Amino acid sequence: LNGVYTEYRKLAVYQVSDNIDVNTGRHCLSQIGAHFSFFKLDEVTLEGLRQCFCDPDVRIRQKGDLEISRLSKLTRMEISQGFLANQNICFHEGLNSIVGGKGTGKSLIIEFLRFAINQPSKDEDLLADHSRKLEKRLESFGKVAVDFELATGGKYRVTRTYDGGENPIDCVNSESGEVYQGDMSILFPILAYSQNEVIKISEDEAAQLRLIDSFIDTSVFKEETRRLFSDLKKNDRETGSL
Protein backbone atom coordinates (compact mmCIF):
# COMPACT_ATOMS: atom_id res chain seq x y z
CA LEU A 1 0.00 0.00 0.00
CA ASN A 2 2.85 2.40 0.74
CA GLY A 3 4.49 1.81 -2.63
CA VAL A 4 7.67 0.30 -1.19
CA TYR A 5 6.93 -3.32 -2.03
CA THR A 6 6.38 -3.35 -5.78
CA GLU A 7 5.39 -7.02 -5.79
CA TYR A 8 2.22 -6.16 -3.86
CA ARG A 9 -0.79 -5.51 -6.02
CA LYS A 10 -1.92 -1.88 -5.91
CA LEU A 11 -5.38 -1.43 -4.42
CA ALA A 12 -7.95 0.86 -6.00
CA VAL A 13 -9.01 3.78 -3.82
CA TYR A 14 -12.08 5.96 -4.25
CA GLN A 15 -13.91 8.66 -2.30
CA VAL A 16 -17.59 8.92 -1.44
CA SER A 17 -19.68 11.37 0.54
CA ASP A 18 -21.74 10.36 3.56
CA ASN A 19 -23.10 13.94 3.61
CA ILE A 20 -21.58 14.68 7.03
CA ASP A 21 -20.60 18.28 7.73
CA VAL A 22 -17.00 18.32 8.95
CA ASN A 23 -17.79 21.18 11.32
CA THR A 24 -20.90 19.79 13.02
CA GLY A 25 -20.47 16.06 12.43
CA ARG A 26 -24.11 15.89 11.36
CA HIS A 27 -25.70 14.84 8.11
CA CYS A 28 -26.80 17.75 5.92
CA LEU A 29 -28.01 18.31 2.36
CA SER A 30 -25.18 20.69 1.46
CA GLN A 31 -22.59 17.90 1.84
CA ILE A 32 -24.24 15.48 -0.58
CA GLY A 33 -21.70 14.92 -3.32
CA ALA A 34 -18.98 16.92 -1.57
CA HIS A 35 -16.58 13.98 -1.99
CA PHE A 36 -16.75 11.83 -5.10
CA SER A 37 -14.81 9.79 -7.64
CA PHE A 38 -15.09 9.35 -11.41
CA PHE A 39 -15.38 5.83 -12.84
CA LYS A 40 -14.79 5.21 -16.53
CA LEU A 41 -17.09 2.35 -17.56
CA ASP A 42 -17.55 0.95 -21.06
CA GLU A 43 -20.86 -0.48 -19.83
CA VAL A 44 -22.81 0.43 -16.71
CA THR A 45 -22.72 -3.09 -15.28
CA LEU A 46 -21.14 -4.86 -12.33
CA GLU A 47 -18.52 -6.25 -14.70
CA GLY A 48 -17.80 -2.74 -15.94
CA LEU A 49 -17.32 -1.61 -12.34
CA ARG A 50 -15.05 -4.59 -11.67
CA GLN A 51 -12.87 -3.59 -14.60
CA CYS A 52 -12.43 -0.17 -13.00
CA PHE A 53 -10.96 -1.77 -9.88
CA CYS A 54 -8.75 -4.02 -12.00
CA ASP A 55 -7.20 -1.02 -13.77
CA PRO A 56 -7.69 1.95 -11.40
CA ASP A 57 -4.87 4.07 -12.86
CA VAL A 58 -6.83 4.34 -16.10
CA ARG A 59 -10.43 4.03 -14.94
CA ILE A 60 -10.68 5.79 -11.55
CA ARG A 61 -10.08 9.46 -10.84
CA GLN A 62 -10.38 11.25 -7.51
CA LYS A 63 -12.04 14.60 -6.96
CA GLY A 64 -8.80 16.57 -7.27
CA ASP A 65 -7.41 14.63 -10.24
CA LEU A 66 -9.58 16.35 -12.84
CA GLU A 67 -10.20 20.02 -13.40
CA ILE A 68 -13.92 20.59 -13.03
CA SER A 69 -15.41 23.24 -15.30
CA ARG A 70 -17.26 25.89 -13.35
CA LEU A 71 -20.76 26.48 -14.65
CA SER A 72 -23.43 29.07 -13.97
CA LYS A 73 -26.15 27.73 -11.70
CA LEU A 74 -29.50 28.47 -10.11
CA THR A 75 -29.49 28.45 -6.33
CA ARG A 76 -32.93 29.58 -5.18
CA MET A 77 -36.40 30.64 -6.31
CA GLU A 78 -39.07 32.38 -4.25
CA ILE A 79 -42.70 32.87 -5.33
CA SER A 80 -44.80 35.40 -3.42
CA GLN A 81 -48.35 34.37 -4.29
CA GLY A 82 -50.61 32.38 -6.57
CA PHE A 83 -50.54 28.60 -7.01
CA LEU A 84 -47.04 28.31 -5.51
CA ALA A 85 -47.53 31.04 -2.91
CA ASN A 86 -44.75 31.44 -0.34
CA GLN A 87 -42.66 28.67 -1.86
CA ASN A 88 -38.92 28.93 -1.24
CA ILE A 89 -37.19 26.47 -3.56
CA CYS A 90 -33.49 25.69 -3.06
CA PHE A 91 -31.72 24.09 -6.02
CA HIS A 92 -28.84 21.70 -5.31
CA GLU A 93 -26.09 21.74 -7.95
CA GLY A 94 -25.91 17.94 -7.83
CA LEU A 95 -29.55 17.54 -8.87
CA ASN A 96 -30.89 17.97 -12.39
CA SER A 97 -34.61 17.23 -12.27
CA ILE A 98 -37.82 18.34 -10.61
CA VAL A 99 -39.95 15.42 -9.48
CA GLY A 100 -43.57 15.52 -8.35
CA GLY A 101 -47.07 14.27 -8.98
CA LYS A 102 -49.35 15.56 -11.69
CA GLY A 103 -50.60 19.08 -11.06
CA THR A 104 -48.10 19.89 -8.31
CA GLY A 105 -46.46 22.77 -10.20
CA LYS A 106 -43.37 21.27 -11.87
CA SER A 107 -44.02 23.01 -15.18
CA LEU A 108 -44.94 26.24 -13.39
CA ILE A 109 -41.48 26.38 -11.84
CA ILE A 110 -40.01 26.42 -15.35
CA GLU A 111 -42.58 28.98 -16.53
CA PHE A 112 -41.84 31.26 -13.56
CA LEU A 113 -38.10 30.90 -14.14
CA ARG A 114 -38.46 31.98 -17.77
CA PHE A 115 -40.63 34.88 -16.66
CA ALA A 116 -38.19 36.06 -13.98
CA ILE A 117 -35.14 36.14 -16.23
CA ASN A 118 -37.13 37.40 -19.23
CA GLN A 119 -36.44 34.62 -21.71
CA PRO A 120 -39.88 33.68 -23.06
CA SER A 121 -40.77 31.47 -26.00
CA LYS A 122 -40.51 33.01 -29.46
CA ASP A 123 -43.64 31.15 -30.56
CA GLU A 124 -46.61 33.55 -30.48
CA ASP A 125 -49.15 30.86 -29.52
CA LEU A 126 -46.98 29.56 -26.69
CA LEU A 127 -46.22 33.11 -25.57
CA ALA A 128 -49.95 33.79 -25.24
CA ASP A 129 -50.35 30.56 -23.24
CA HIS A 130 -47.47 31.63 -21.00
CA SER A 131 -49.20 34.97 -20.31
CA ARG A 132 -52.44 33.21 -19.40
CA LYS A 133 -50.60 30.96 -16.94
CA LEU A 134 -48.97 33.96 -15.29
CA GLU A 135 -52.31 35.71 -14.95
CA LYS A 136 -53.98 32.65 -13.48
CA ARG A 137 -51.17 31.04 -11.47
CA LEU A 138 -49.06 33.99 -10.33
CA GLU A 139 -51.84 36.57 -10.24
CA SER A 140 -51.60 40.36 -10.36
CA PHE A 141 -48.54 41.82 -8.63
CA GLY A 142 -47.19 38.38 -7.82
CA LYS A 143 -43.40 38.31 -7.57
CA VAL A 144 -40.83 35.72 -8.59
CA ALA A 145 -37.29 36.08 -7.22
CA VAL A 146 -34.43 33.96 -8.56
CA ASP A 147 -30.92 33.72 -7.13
CA PHE A 148 -28.16 32.54 -9.45
CA GLU A 149 -24.39 32.36 -9.58
CA LEU A 150 -22.35 32.94 -12.72
CA ALA A 151 -19.46 30.76 -13.86
CA THR A 152 -17.23 33.75 -13.13
CA GLY A 153 -18.37 33.73 -9.49
CA GLY A 154 -20.73 36.71 -9.48
CA LYS A 155 -23.95 36.24 -7.50
CA TYR A 156 -27.19 37.94 -8.48
CA ARG A 157 -30.84 38.12 -7.50
CA VAL A 158 -33.43 38.99 -10.11
CA THR A 159 -36.97 39.88 -9.02
CA ARG A 160 -39.83 40.34 -11.45
CA THR A 161 -43.37 41.46 -10.72
CA TYR A 162 -46.33 40.42 -12.85
CA ASP A 163 -48.60 43.40 -13.47
CA GLY A 164 -50.07 42.36 -16.81
CA GLY A 165 -48.14 45.13 -18.55
CA GLU A 166 -44.45 45.93 -18.43
CA ASN A 167 -43.76 43.35 -15.70
CA PRO A 168 -40.76 45.27 -14.25
CA ILE A 169 -37.46 43.47 -13.60
CA ASP A 170 -35.01 44.29 -10.83
CA CYS A 171 -31.60 42.56 -11.01
CA VAL A 172 -29.00 43.24 -8.31
CA ASN A 173 -25.53 41.89 -7.63
CA SER A 174 -25.99 40.15 -4.27
CA GLU A 175 -22.48 41.00 -3.12
CA SER A 176 -21.93 44.58 -4.29
CA GLY A 177 -25.54 45.78 -4.41
CA GLU A 178 -24.92 47.12 -7.91
CA VAL A 179 -27.99 47.15 -10.16
CA TYR A 180 -27.68 45.30 -13.48
CA GLN A 181 -29.57 47.06 -16.25
CA GLY A 182 -28.47 44.99 -19.25
CA ASP A 183 -29.98 42.09 -21.14
CA MET A 184 -30.79 39.13 -18.87
CA SER A 185 -30.32 36.67 -21.76
CA ILE A 186 -26.68 37.81 -21.94
CA LEU A 187 -26.04 37.79 -18.19
CA PHE A 188 -27.69 34.43 -17.52
CA PRO A 189 -28.74 32.64 -20.74
CA ILE A 190 -30.86 29.50 -20.44
CA LEU A 191 -32.56 27.01 -22.73
CA ALA A 192 -36.10 26.38 -21.51
CA TYR A 193 -38.88 24.63 -23.41
CA SER A 194 -42.38 23.76 -22.31
CA GLN A 195 -43.81 20.33 -23.07
CA ASN A 196 -45.93 21.76 -25.90
CA GLU A 197 -42.89 23.58 -27.25
CA VAL A 198 -40.88 20.35 -27.39
CA ILE A 199 -43.73 18.64 -29.24
CA LYS A 200 -43.97 21.48 -31.77
CA ILE A 201 -40.23 21.39 -32.42
CA SER A 202 -40.31 17.62 -32.91
CA GLU A 203 -42.98 18.03 -35.60
CA ASP A 204 -41.37 20.96 -37.45
CA GLU A 205 -38.13 20.37 -39.38
CA ALA A 206 -37.56 24.11 -39.80
CA ALA A 207 -37.85 24.59 -36.03
CA GLN A 208 -35.36 21.76 -35.49
CA LEU A 209 -32.91 23.46 -37.86
CA ARG A 210 -33.34 26.80 -36.08
CA LEU A 211 -32.68 25.08 -32.75
CA ILE A 212 -29.45 23.52 -34.04
CA ASP A 213 -28.34 26.80 -35.63
CA SER A 214 -28.90 28.62 -32.35
CA PHE A 215 -25.86 26.81 -30.91
CA ILE A 216 -23.61 27.96 -33.76
CA ASP A 217 -22.37 31.44 -34.60
CA THR A 218 -23.36 31.59 -38.27
CA SER A 219 -22.75 35.33 -38.68
CA VAL A 220 -19.39 34.77 -40.43
CA PHE A 221 -20.93 32.33 -42.91
CA LYS A 222 -23.90 34.60 -43.56
CA GLU A 223 -21.60 37.53 -44.26
CA GLU A 224 -19.52 35.39 -46.63
CA THR A 225 -22.69 34.24 -48.40
CA ARG A 226 -23.83 37.85 -48.85
CA ARG A 227 -20.41 38.78 -50.23
CA LEU A 228 -20.46 35.91 -52.73
CA PHE A 229 -23.96 36.83 -53.91
CA SER A 230 -22.82 40.43 -54.34
CA ASP A 231 -19.81 39.31 -56.39
CA LEU A 232 -21.99 37.05 -58.55
CA LYS A 233 -24.39 39.91 -59.28
CA LYS A 234 -21.47 42.17 -60.13
CA ASN A 235 -20.03 39.54 -62.49
CA ASP A 236 -23.45 39.10 -64.08
CA ARG A 237 -23.73 42.83 -64.75
CA GLU A 238 -20.22 43.01 -66.17
CA THR A 239 -20.83 39.98 -68.37
CA GLY A 240 -24.10 41.44 -69.65
CA SER A 241 -22.40 44.68 -70.65
CA LEU A 242 -19.91 42.92 -72.93
N, C-alpha and C positions, 0 to 999 in steps of 0.2 A: 504493500500500500504506500510506503514512503518512497518508492522509486529506487531503493538501494539494490534490492534483489531482483534483477531483471528476469530471472526464471519464473517469478511469480506472475500469474496472469493479472493484468490490470482490471480492476473492477469499475464498472460504469457508475457514475454518480450523477444524481439529478436533484433539483430543488422543487419543493412544492410549498403551497401556502395553506396554513391551517387557520387563516384569518384571525390571528392573535396579534393584538396591538403590543408592540415591544415596550411601550411605556406603562400600560395598565395591566397587561397580562390577560386581558379579556378578549373574547371574540367580538369582532366588529365588521360591519359591511365594508368599510374603507380599506381593509387589509385583504379582501378577497383578490387573489391574483397578484399580490405584492411580490411574491417569490414564485418563479416559474422556470420551466425548461422547455426548449424546442426539441421535438423529435421529428426526424426526417423518415417518413414511412412511404414505401412504394404503394402499399395497400394498408388501409385502416383495419387491420386484423391483429389477433394475438401473435401470429407468426411474424407480422410486420414489426410489432413491438419487440419481439424477441431478437429480431435482426438488429434492432437499435442497440440492444445491450451487448450483442456479439461484436459490434463494431462502433463503440461509443465515440471514438475520435472523429468519425465521419458523420455519424447520425445523431449525436446528442450535443446540444449547445446550452450553456448556462445563461442566465439573465444578462450577465455582463460581457458575454462573448460576442454578441452581435450588437451593432449600432441600431437602435430602434428609432425609426422616423417619427418625429413629433408631428402630430396632426391637430387641426382645430377640433374643438369638441363642445357639445352642449353640456351644461352642468345642472341647470335647474329651469323649471318653468312654473309660473304661478298664474292662476286664473282667478279673477276676482268674483265673478258671478256667472249666472246661467247654468247650463247642464253640469258643468264641472266646477261649480262655485267653491271657492276657498281651497282648491286643490293646490298642493305644493309638491311638485314632482321633481325628485332628484334623479338625474341620469348618471349611471355608473359607466365609466369608460370601458369596462370589460364586458358590458352587455350590449347587444345589438338588435333587440326586438322588444316589442310591446305586446304582452300577452294578456288576454282577458276574454270574458264571455261576450256573446253577441249583444250589442246595444250598450256596452259599458263605457264607450267613448274613446276607443283606440284610434279610430279615424279622425275624431275631433282633435286629438292631440296634434296630429299632423297638420290638420287644417289651421289650427290656432298658431302653430309654429310658422307656417307659411305667411299667415296674416301678420304676425309680430315682426318678422324680418322682411316683410314687403317683397315676397317673391311668389306671386300668384301664378296660376296657370295662364298660358297665352291663348287657350281655347275659349272663345266667347261664351259658349254654352256652359262649360265647366266653371267659368268665372262667375256667371250668373248664379249657378248652383252654390258656389262658395259664398257668395254674398247672402243668399237666403239662409244658409247654415249659420252664418255669423249673426244675422238678425234674430234667428230663432233660438240658437244655442248659446250665444254669448250675450245677447240682448244689448239694448242701448246703453252706452257709456260703460260697458264691460271692458275690463282691462286684461291684457295678457303681457306678462313680463317674462323675458327669457334671458338667462345668464349664459354666456359662452366664453370660451378661452381660445385665442388664436394660436396657431402653430408657433408664432413668434413670441408667445408668452403673454400678450396683452389680454386683460380681462375686461369684459364689457357687460352692461345690462341694457337691453332694449325694452322699452315699454310702449305698447300701442293701445290706444283707446278706440273702441268702435262707436262711432256716432252717426253712422249711415251716410256720412259725407266725405270729408277729407281724411278721417281716421288718423289723427296726428301721431307721429312717431317721436319718441324721445330716446336717444341712444347716448349713454355716458360711459366713459372709461371708469371702471370700478375702483381703480387705484389712484388715478390722478384727479378724477372728477371732471375731466375735460369732456365737453360735449362734442360728439361726432355728428357732423352735418352732411356727410357724403352719402354715396350710394351704398345701401346695405348689401346689395348683391355683389359688390366689390369687396367690402369688409368681411362678410361672412357668407360666401356663396354656398348654396345647397342644391341638391337635386331631390325634388319631392314630387310624387305623382299619386293622385288618388286612384282608387280601384277602377273607377270608370275611365280615368285617363289612361291607365295601363291597357285596358281593353281596347280603347280607341286607337292607341298606337299600334297594338298588335294586329289590327285590321286595316291599317293604312300604311302602305309601303312608303309613301312620300313622308309621312310622319316619322317612320323608322329611319329614313335617310337623314332627315333633319336632326333627329336625336344623335345619330352617329357623328354628323358633321359638327354638332355643338361641342364635341370634345377635341376638335381639331381647329387650329388657326388657319383658315383657308384664305385669309386676306391677301397673302403673297400670291397665291395661285390665281385668285380672282383678278388681281392687278395685272398679272402676266397675261391672263386671257384677254382682258380689255386692251392691253397693248398690242397683242397679236391681231385682234380684230381690227384695231385702228390701222395697223400696218397693211393688212390685207385690203382694206378699203382704199388706202392710199395707192397701193399697187394697182388696184382695179381702175382707179381714176387715171393713173398715169398710162396704163395699158390702153384704156379707151381713147386717150388723146393722141395716140400714135397714128 
